[in-house]
Amino acid sequence: MPIWVVGRGIVGSRVERLLAGHDVRIHDPRVEPTPLADSGDVAVLAHPVDHAPLARAFALRGASVVTVGDGLDDTRELMALDHEFAAASATLVIGAALTPGLSGLLARYLSFEMATVDEIHVAMHGTAGPSCAREHHGSLSGRAVSWREHGWRYSMGGGGRALCWFPEPIGALDCFHAEIASPVLLHHSFPDAQRIDVRRSARRRDRLTARLPMLRPPHREGRVGGLQVEVRGSAADGARVTRILGVAELVGTASAAIAAVFAEAAQAGELPTGMVVTSDAGLDTLQLLRRVEAAGVRLQEFTGVPQAN
């Protein structure tokens, strides 16, 4: 069964490379609006526009879909397709990128040693290709969403400053609330958590110009990006527990690894039908993370203990 790749940017090209051992086919929605996929096929949506309309078209043909995106409204539209994919006996993986995506896998992994999860805090740095850079720019002026106790809270992007520490060579950066869908997907998997939020790094100039068109074209690919996932909760004996995992990697490389791993899992029938979120408890999180590491993404845990030179 073929795997369709939609999008020829940084992420789409690297997904195609990682799936080189499969029957990979390219679908360009600008040329062929109706996909040619059949039941049992898998499609990776890595194009820059909203994914929900094309995901629905693949569902109508019985194909599974892996989306690479962090748009808040688009994510909610995708979540509404759960029943359509279940009825078609197909799988819809939402947000298989750096965050959402890898952040969900890491949050679930960190929760394994906790009896309860109370807080999840995610921070990211960097962008993949030009489309990702434009989304980064717009997210700092969008509606930042976070979960607090028993409800959603919305605020303007660019606020909520916090100093976040990423693995070397990135280090500490100021990060701010932004319009990213990660809290929505994490809350789906961790409904009892009291606080869930996400921040992204930004310079002062980024925040000042976020409500304006980009002043110059973005670079073809950003430098090394980063991810920090912090989970706080309680151990079985009631002791407070805080664990942190991070990544320092090109955003396009890490995102492509997540998308490719979930595409292979969907093709192999390892995922349930209907909607799948990377932080779902029913997934084989350890096996998926091993495959992500095998694709070249190195995970780093913050222990608080300095390493010897």
C-alpha positions in Angstrom: 0.0 0.0 0.0 1.5 3.4 -0.9 2.2 6.3 1.4 1.2 9.6 -0.1 3.2 12.8 0.8 1.5 16.1 0.3 3.9 19.0 0.5 7.4 19.5 -1.0 8.9 21.8 1.6 11.5 21.0 4.2 9.3 18.6 6.2 7.6 16.9 3.2 11.0 16.3 1.4 12.5 14.7 4.5 9.5 12.6 5.2 9.8 11.2 1.6 13.5 10.5 2.3 12.8 8.7 5.6 10.1 6.6 3.9 12.4 5.6 1.0 11.9 1.9 1.6 8.1 2.3 0.9 6.0 3.0 -2.1 6.0 6.8 -1.7 3.8 8.8 -4.0 3.4 12.6 -4.3 0.0 14.3 -4.3 -0.2 18.0 -5.3 -3.6 19.3 -4.3 -3.1 22.3 -6.6 -3.0 20.0 -9.6 -5.1 17.1 -8.4 -7.7 18.3 -5.9 -9.2 14.9 -5.4 -6.7 12.3 -4.1 -6.2 9.1 -5.9 -5.6 7.1 -2.8 -7.5 3.8 -2.1 -8.6 2.2 1.1 -5.6 1.2 3.2 -3.3 3.9 1.9 -1.7 6.4 4.2 -1.2 10.1 3.5 1.1 12.6 5.2 -0.2 16.1 5.0 2.8 18.5 5.2 1.5 21.3 3.0 1.2 24.8 4.4 -2.6 25.3 4.2 -5.3 24.0 6.5 -5.3 20.2 6.5 -8.9 19.4 7.5 -10.5 19.7 4.0 -7.9 17.4 2.4 -8.0 15.0 5.3 -11.8 14.6 4.9 -11.2 13.8 1.1 -8.7 11.1 2.0 -11.2 9.7 4.7 -13.9 9.4 2.0 -11.5 7.1 0.1 -10.8 5.0 3.2 -7.2 6.2 3.5 -5.5 7.0 6.8 -3.9 10.5 7.4 -1.0 11.9 9.3 -1.1 15.7 9.7 1.9 17.9 10.2 0.6 21.3 11.6 -0.1 23.3 14.7 -3.0 25.5 13.6 -5.5 25.9 16.4 -8.7 26.2 14.3 -7.5 23.5 11.9 -6.7 21.1 14.7 -10.2 21.5 16.1 -11.7 20.9 12.6 -9.6 17.8 12.3 -10.7 16.5 15.7 -14.3 16.7 14.5 -13.4 14.2 11.8 -13.0 11.4 14.4 -16.2 9.6 13.5 -15.7 9.9 9.7 -12.3 8.1 10.0 -13.6 5.5 12.4 -16.5 4.8 10.0 -14.0 4.3 7.2 -11.8 2.0 9.4 -9.0 4.5 8.9 -6.7 6.4 11.2 -6.2 10.2 11.6 -3.1 11.2 13.4 -3.3 14.9 14.4 -0.3 17.1 14.8 2.7 14.8 14.1 5.4 17.4 14.2 7.7 18.9 16.8 4.9 20.4 18.9 2.3 19.1 18.7 3.8 15.7 18.0 7.0 14.9 19.7 5.9 17.0 22.7 3.0 14.6 23.2 5.1 11.5 23.1 7.5 13.0 25.6 4.7 14.1 27.9 3.3 10.6 27.9 6.7 9.1 28.5 7.4 11.4 31.4 4.1 10.5 33.0 5.0 6.9 33.3 6.6 7.3 36.7 3.8 9.5 38.1 0.6 8.4 39.8 -1.1 11.7 38.7 -0.1 14.4 36.2 -0.9 17.9 37.4 0.9 20.2 35.0 2.4 20.0 31.5 4.5 22.9 30.2 5.9 22.9 26.6 8.4 25.3 25.1 9.8 25.3 21.5 12.4 27.2 19.6 13.0 27.5 15.9 11.3 26.9 12.6 11.6 24.5 9.7 11.0 26.0 6.2 9.5 29.4 5.1 5.9 28.3 5.7 6.7 27.3 9.2 8.5 30.6 9.7 5.3 32.5 8.6 3.2 30.5 11.0 5.7 31.3 13.8 5.4 34.9 13.0 1.6 34.9 13.0 1.3 32.8 16.1 2.8 35.5 18.3 -0.2 37.8 17.4 -2.8 35.1 17.5 -5.0 33.6 20.3 -2.8 31.7 22.7 -4.8 29.0 24.5 -4.0 27.3 27.8 -5.8 25.0 30.2 -6.2 26.3 33.8 -7.9 24.1 36.4 -11.4 23.6 34.8 -11.5 25.7 31.7 -9.7 27.2 28.7 -8.1 30.6 28.9 -7.3 32.7 25.9 -4.8 35.5 25.7 -3.0 37.5 23.0 0.2 35.8 21.8 3.5 37.4 22.8 2.7 37.6 26.5 3.4 35.3 29.4 7.2 35.7 29.3 9.2 32.8 30.8 12.9 31.9 30.7 13.1 28.3 29.3 16.2 26.2 29.1 16.8 24.1 26.0 19.5 21.5 25.5 22.8 22.7 24.3 23.8 24.4 22.0 20.6 26.5 22.5 20.6 27.2 26.2 18.2 29.6 27.9 15.8 31.7 25.8 12.8 34.0 26.6 9.6 32.3 25.5 6.1 33.6 25.2 2.5 32.3 24.7 1.6 31.7 21.1 -1.3 30.3 19.1 -0.3 26.6 19.0 -2.7 23.7 19.2 -0.6 21.6 21.6 -2.6 22.4 24.8 -5.8 21.2 23.0 -4.3 17.9 22.1 -2.6 17.4 25.4 -5.8 18.1 27.3 -7.5 15.4 25.2 -5.0 12.9 26.5 -4.5 14.3 30.0 -8.0 15.5 31.0 -7.2 15.6 34.7 -4.2 17.9 34.4 -4.8 21.2 36.1 -2.4 23.3 33.9 -1.3 22.9 30.3 0.4 25.6 28.3 2.9 26.1 25.4 5.4 28.9 24.7 7.7 29.6 21.8 10.9 31.6 21.8 10.8 35.1 20.4 13.0 38.2 20.2 11.8 41.6 21.0 11.6 42.4 17.3 9.5 39.3 16.7 7.0 40.4 19.2 6.9 44.0 18.0 6.3 43.1 14.3 4.1 40.0 14.9 1.0 42.0 13.8 2.6 43.2 10.6 3.5 41.3 7.4 7.0 39.7 7.5 9.5 42.5 6.7 11.7 40.2 4.7 11.4 36.7 3.2 12.2 33.9 5.7 15.3 31.7 5.3 14.9 28.4 3.4 15.5 26.6 6.7 16.1 27.8 10.3 19.0 26.9 12.5 19.0 24.2 15.2 15.6 24.3 17.0 14.7 23.0 20.4 11.9 21.5 22.4 11.4 21.4 26.2 8.6 19.3 27.9 8.1 19.6 31.6 5.6 17.4 33.5 4.8 17.9 37.1 2.8 15.5 39.2 2.7 13.1 42.2 4.4 9.8 42.8 2.5 6.8 44.3 3.6 7.8 47.8 2.4 11.4 47.3 5.8 13.0 46.7 6.0 15.8 44.2 7.7 14.9 41.0 9.0 17.1 38.2 10.6 15.6 35.0 12.0 17.4 32.0 13.0 16.1 28.5 14.3 18.1 25.6 15.6 18.0 22.1 18.1 20.2 20.1 17.6 19.4 16.4 16.6 21.0 13.2 12.9 21.5 13.4 12.3 20.1 9.9 14.3 17.0 10.7 12.5 16.3 14.0 9.1 16.9 12.5 9.7 14.7 9.6 10.9 11.9 11.9 7.6 12.0 13.9 5.5 12.1 10.8 7.4 9.2 9.1 7.2 7.1 12.3 3.5 7.5 12.6 2.9 7.0 8.9 4.7 3.6 9.1 2.8 2.7 12.2 -0.5 3.5 10.5 0.4 1.5 7.5 1.3 -1.5 9.6 -2.0 -1.4 11.4 -0.4 -0.5 14.8 -2.7 2.4 15.5 -6.4 2.4 16.3 -9.0 3.7 13.9 -10.4 7.2 14.3 -8.5 10.1 15.8 -5.1 9.5 17.3 -3.1 12.0 19.3 0.6 11.4 20.0 0.1 11.6 23.7 -2.6 9.0 23.9 -2.2 6.4 26.7 -3.1 3.5 24.4 -0.1 4.0 22.1 3.2 2.0 22.4 5.0 5.2 23.4 8.4 3.5 24.1 8.5 1.8 20.8 7.5 4.9 18.9 10.2 6.9 20.7 12.8 4.3 19.9 11.9 4.6 16.2 12.1 8.4 16.4 15.6 8.1 17.9 16.5 5.6 15.2 15.5 8.3 12.7 18.3 10.5 14.1 16.5 12.6 16.8 18.4 12.5 20.2 16.4 13.0 23.4 18.0 14.6 26.4 16.8 14.5 30.0 17.4 17.3 32.5 18.7 15.7 35.7 20.0 18.7 37.6 23.4 17.0 37.8 26.3 18.6 35.8 28.1 16.3 33.4 31.8 15.7 33.6 33.9 17.2 30.8 
